Every structure is written in C-alpha cells, then in structure tokens.
C-alpha cells in the first residue's frame, strides 16, 4: 500500500464527496491501434508481482498501472487560498496559516472579497486535499465496453425529466438523456477529445474502482 495523488475534474468532485463516484477511467497511452482484439488477464512475473498482459494480433504487451488495490489516493482539485498568498507558489503556502483559508472551485462561485487567484489542481499539495480514496480494483478494457451501471458509477449527474430518471449531457447545452452511457460519452469527450482520446477513438483505459476513506 502506498499514498499517491489522483486528479478529479471539478464537475465530478461533488459525486466523489458524496460517494456516488466510485469508478474512474484513465487512458493507457501508446497502445498500438492494431490491438483491437484483446482480453484481460493477470500473470505472475518471476518477482511475484502481478502484471497486466494484453493479447493482440501482434503478440503480447505487458502494461503496469500507476495504482494498485489498497493504495490510498489523495484527490487533487482546483482551489484557491486567501489573496495574501497570491505571490507564493503552492509549495510555499504555510499549512499552519493557510489550512483554514481554502476555497474549492467545486463548492460553487467563490466570494470575491479576500480570495486569491485560482490554482490548478495539478500543483495542489497533499495537505490541501480534503478527500482520500482507497483503490479497490483495477483492470484493463476498451472505453466503449462501459456498462450503464458503470457510467452511473463514474459520477455523471442524475436528475428527473417529466418524472423519469435522466442523465446530464456535458455538451455545452442544458439538456438530458435517458441513456447514462450517452451522458458519460459527452463528459468523456469534454475532458479528453482535444487530447486525442475521444469516445469514437475507443482507447484502452484503466478502469479503477475505489471507495471513499473517511478521515484517511
């Protein structure tokens, strides 16, 4: 078990905080396009560690995830301190002085008085994080293998339209769909399409399940 960071976008922080988001998918980069037929398996290497092996037309590829079951993850999200810290790097903010002076973007519009510049989740120190997760399982799959149940577990927004359950479409318009996979698809593309990993490209992904840890 080890402690590692994981970034979660602002839109999904509320679902993470209330325990609705229990799954995340992360792109496995540099996977050959020709590996369109594959399946998932564990194999033990000579050192006794578990390896992920993908079988495809071109042979075998061993890939190693960043996370493992049992790891504790501290969540990085967009935030800000009081404006007195604006000239300081994230690592220079004193936890003893700044620890009670934090605004998280996911909590809604911040008050204009006394709050400083918005800080990227990328540089959030561990002590600023308010959420810890424990990795339950991890596996490899293609993005479009997601089920309706897993789409909901990804933390998409759920509401009611004409009394029926509906799922928010993250496409810049305030509209809903009865299909949770369609909702997740628009969320995925809003975060990943410009990076070259659109839904239609169907990339290989790590499917990471986790549970929220209270009090770490």
ABEGO torsion letter per residue (X at the ends): XBBBBBBBBAAAAAAAAAGABABBBBBBBGBBAABABBBBBBBBBAAGBBBBBBBBAAEBBBBBBABBBGBBBBBBBBBBBBAAAAABBAAABBAAAAAABBBBAAAEBBBABGBBBBBBAAABBAAABABBBBBABBBBBBAAABBAAAAAAAGBBBBBBGGBBBBBBBAGBBBBBABAAAAAAAAAAAAAAAAGBBAAAGBBBBBBBBBBBBGX
